[in-house]
Amino acid sequence: MKRYDLRHLKGAFDNRMVELLNQEKDPNEVLIFLFEIGDFSPIQRSADLVKANGFELVNSLKFNEVDWTIVVKHKE
């Protein structure tokens, strides 16, 4: 399990998230991404990025007023 904190990127996390997804080679690895939700549009964008890069969105969770966590893994 690997955790990546993308909160410092605010709403511009897309490129970094894709970079991290593309470098993950272990199909059994679970990745956790933490980002700031802002106006909620990043939630759908993150789900779209996950799917477009061959991963599966396992969980999506708002855990406080501004932060969101998604859990992803390779599609089986």
C-alpha positions in Angstrom: 0.0 0.0 0.0 1.4 3.4 -1.0 0.0 6.8 0.0 0.4 9.9 -2.0 -0.5 13.3 -0.6 -1.5 15.7 -3.4 -3.1 18.3 -1.3 -0.3 20.8 -1.9 -1.2 20.8 -5.6 -4.7 22.1 -4.8 -6.9 21.5 -8.0 -3.9 20.9 -10.3 -3.2 17.4 -9.2 -4.0 15.7 -12.5 -0.5 15.4 -14.1 1.1 14.2 -10.9 -1.6 11.6 -10.3 -1.3 10.3 -13.8 2.5 10.2 -13.4 2.2 8.1 -10.2 -0.4 5.8 -11.7 1.8 5.1 -14.8 4.9 4.3 -12.7 3.1 1.7 -10.6 4.1 -1.7 -12.0 2.9 -4.0 -9.2 -0.6 -5.2 -10.1 -1.3 -6.1 -6.5 -0.4 -2.7 -5.1 -3.1 -0.5 -3.6 -2.6 3.2 -3.9 -4.1 5.9 -1.7 -4.4 9.5 -3.0 -5.2 12.4 -0.7 -6.3 15.6 -2.3 -8.1 18.8 -1.6 -11.7 18.8 -2.9 -12.4 22.6 -3.3 -15.5 22.8 -5.5 -16.0 19.0 -5.7 -15.0 18.9 -9.5 -11.7 17.1 -8.6 -13.7 14.1 -7.3 -15.1 13.3 -10.8 -11.8 14.2 -12.5 -9.8 11.8 -10.2 -12.3 9.0 -10.9 -11.9 9.6 -14.7 -8.1 9.6 -14.4 -8.2 6.4 -12.5 -10.3 4.6 -15.1 -8.4 6.1 -18.1 -5.2 4.7 -16.7 -6.3 1.1 -16.2 -7.0 1.3 -12.5 -10.1 0.6 -10.5 -11.5 3.0 -7.9 -12.0 0.9 -4.8 -13.0 3.6 -2.3 -13.7 7.3 -2.2 -14.0 9.1 1.1 -14.4 12.7 2.4 -12.7 12.6 5.8 -12.9 16.3 6.8 -14.2 19.6 5.4 -11.6 20.0 2.7 -9.8 16.7 2.1 -10.7 13.7 0.1 -9.1 10.2 -0.2 -9.4 7.7 -3.0 -8.1 4.2 -3.0 -7.2 2.6 -6.3 -5.7 -0.7 -7.6 -5.0 -2.2 -11.0 -8.0 -3.7 -12.7 -7.9 -7.5 -12.5 
